[in-house]
Amino acid sequence: MIDVLYFAWVRERIGLPKERLATSAATVAELVAELRSREDRYAAAFADLDALRVALDQELSSFDAPLAGVREVAFFPPMTGG
């Protein structure tokens, strides 16, 4: 099982802040593909991966990163600051 967290507009589109999933995905990209195929709201949230960032166990990562041993995946828009 893996905890998947959604932040900002990703959470708004999916309608959940967090969910626990069983997945056979080996990478973040495969997890995204599984999520996209679930329902239209997931497809909308993950339509443009260039507009998303991902963290694995609270460390910024990439979509081709492996999920082996990962307990938490978080999706969020890029941060801006100043």
C-alpha positions in Angstrom: 0.0 0.0 0.0 1.1 3.5 -0.7 -0.2 6.9 0.5 -0.9 9.3 -2.3 -1.3 13.0 -1.4 -2.8 15.7 -3.6 -2.2 19.5 -3.0 -3.6 22.8 -4.3 -5.5 22.5 -7.6 -4.6 18.8 -7.9 -6.7 18.2 -4.7 -9.5 20.4 -6.0 -9.7 18.5 -9.3 -9.6 15.0 -7.7 -11.7 16.0 -4.7 -9.5 14.2 -2.1 -6.6 15.4 -0.1 -5.2 11.8 0.3 -5.8 8.2 -0.4 -4.2 4.9 0.2 -3.7 2.7 -2.8 -2.5 -0.8 -3.8 -0.6 -0.4 -7.0 1.4 -2.6 -9.3 3.2 0.5 -10.7 7.0 0.3 -10.8 7.5 4.1 -11.4 5.7 7.3 -10.7 4.8 7.6 -14.4 3.1 4.2 -14.2 1.2 5.2 -11.1 0.1 8.4 -13.0 -1.1 6.2 -15.9 -3.1 4.0 -13.4 -4.6 7.1 -11.8 -5.5 8.7 -15.1 -7.4 5.6 -16.2 -9.6 5.5 -13.0 -12.0 8.4 -13.7 -12.2 11.6 -15.6 -11.3 13.7 -12.6 -8.0 11.9 -12.3 -7.4 12.3 -16.1 -8.1 16.0 -15.7 -5.7 16.4 -12.7 -2.9 14.6 -14.5 -3.5 15.9 -18.1 -0.3 18.1 -18.1 2.6 16.6 -16.2 4.7 19.7 -17.0 2.4 21.5 -14.6 3.1 19.0 -11.8 5.8 18.1 -9.4 6.1 14.9 -7.4 7.8 14.1 -4.1 8.5 10.6 -2.8 8.7 10.2 0.9 8.9 14.1 1.1 11.8 14.4 -1.3 11.4 16.1 -4.7 11.7 13.5 -7.4 11.0 12.8 -11.1 8.2 10.9 -12.8 10.6 8.2 -13.9 11.6 7.4 -10.3 11.0 3.9 -9.0 8.4 3.3 -6.4 10.1 0.4 -4.7 10.1 1.0 -1.0 8.3 4.3 -1.2 5.5 4.9 1.4 4.2 8.3 0.3 3.8 10.0 -3.1 2.7 13.6 -3.2 1.6 15.5 -6.3 1.5 19.3 -6.3 2.0 22.3 -8.7 5.4 24.0 -9.0 6.1 26.3 -6.1 6.7 30.0 -6.8 8.2 32.3 -4.3 10.1 35.4 -3.6 
